[in-house]
Amino acid sequence: MKLYGYFRSSAAYRVRIALNLKGVAVDHVPVHLMRDEQRRPEFLAKNPQGLAPALELDDGSVLTQSLAIIEYLDTLRPEPRLIPADAVLAAKVRAVALAIACDIHPLHNRRVVGYLERELKQSQAAVDAWIRHWILKGGLEAIEQLIAPAPFCFGSSPTLADVFLIPQMFSARRFAAPLEHLPKLRAVEAACAALPAFAAAHPSRQADAE
Ligand SMILES: N[C@@H](CCC(=O)N[C@@H](CS)C(=O)NCC(=O)O)C(=O)O
């Protein structure tokens, strides 16, 4: 399998964590998002959305959307489970993942931020304020209320919630969003950082890191 990604892409980072937790090895193919390689015809042929990540299977089929890719991996290799068997817990885990994937991350994605800067002529300060606002308000600040660390978001082993939270925490730090008032999230972050599967997926550890 080949994972098309970018070291700093938080959506690709989610997939790297899941692959490591599942012990699935892939070839990593860098798509340089700052050079707009995601908009080249050869990549658009794989993912018409022009977004990383994409997972190319050995039969040539290509999966897109990090959540769909991770659910595929969870089906392919069920252990360790990323979605708990308990229906209520599974819904809570998915809610955190979806809050990040649907509500937080899209508002500071490169193409959205680029539109604010280039088309709407917003200053860097205004764009930075936008990014930090939407990462925190109704975002990480709400997730702080939703989780019950022990020491991971929902118990003694990582779930989909942790797989999505850690890359979002990385992005929050990258954009200098204040996190001091979110002790539960920071505790989960520390617990995950101690696991090799999370540590090896960190952007700084990728071959294309700059
Ligand atoms: N919902 C998608 C989001 C994918 C996404 O937005 N990827 C970003 C990197 S984290 C990207 O490729 N951005 C390029 C762009 O905006 O042009 C997923 O979870 O896979």
The ligand as an SDF file (V2000), in Angstrom:
LIG
                    3D

 20 19  0  0  0  0  0  0  0  0999 V2000
  -11.5560   15.6730    5.4560 N   0  0  0  0  0  0  0  0  0  0  0  0
  -10.3110   15.3720    4.8050 C   0  0  0  0  0  0  0  0  0  0  0  0
   -9.4110   16.5710    4.8920 C   0  0  0  0  0  0  0  0  0  0  0  0
   -8.1800   16.4280    4.0330 C   0  0  0  0  0  0  0  0  0  0  0  0
   -7.4220   17.7410    3.9920 C   0  0  0  0  0  0  0  0  0  0  0  0
   -8.0210   18.8170    4.1030 O   0  0  0  0  0  0  0  0  0  0  0  0
   -6.0940   17.6540    3.8240 N   0  0  0  0  0  0  0  0  0  0  0  0
   -5.3020   18.8550    3.8080 C   0  0  0  0  0  0  0  0  0  0  0  0
   -4.0180   18.6400    4.5910 C   0  0  0  0  0  0  0  0  0  0  0  0
   -4.3540   18.3550    6.3170 S   0  0  0  0  0  0  0  0  0  0  0  0
   -4.9210   19.2030    2.3850 C   0  0  0  0  0  0  0  0  0  0  0  0
   -4.6170   18.3400    1.5950 O   0  0  0  0  0  0  0  0  0  0  0  0
   -4.9400   20.5080    2.0700 N   0  0  0  0  0  0  0  0  0  0  0  0
   -4.5420   20.9740    0.7910 C   0  0  0  0  0  0  0  0  0  0  0  0
   -5.2880   22.1760    0.3420 C   0  0  0  0  0  0  0  0  0  0  0  0
   -6.0910   22.7160    1.1180 O   0  0  0  0  0  0  0  0  0  0  0  0
   -5.0650   22.5810   -0.7990 O   0  0  0  0  0  0  0  0  0  0  0  0
   -9.6670   14.1540    5.4570 C   0  0  0  0  0  0  0  0  0  0  0  0
   -9.9390   13.9250    6.6430 O   0  0  0  0  0  0  0  0  0  0  0  0
   -8.9190   13.4140    4.7920 O   0  0  0  0  0  0  0  0  0  0  0  0
  1  2  1  0
  2  3  1  0
  2 18  1  0
  3  4  1  0
  4  5  1  0
  5  6  2  0
  5  7  1  0
  7  8  1  0
  8  9  1  0
  8 11  1  0
  9 10  1  0
 11 12  2  0
 11 13  1  0
 13 14  1  0
 14 15  1  0
 15 16  2  0
 15 17  1  0
 18 19  2  0
 18 20  1  0
M  END
$$$$
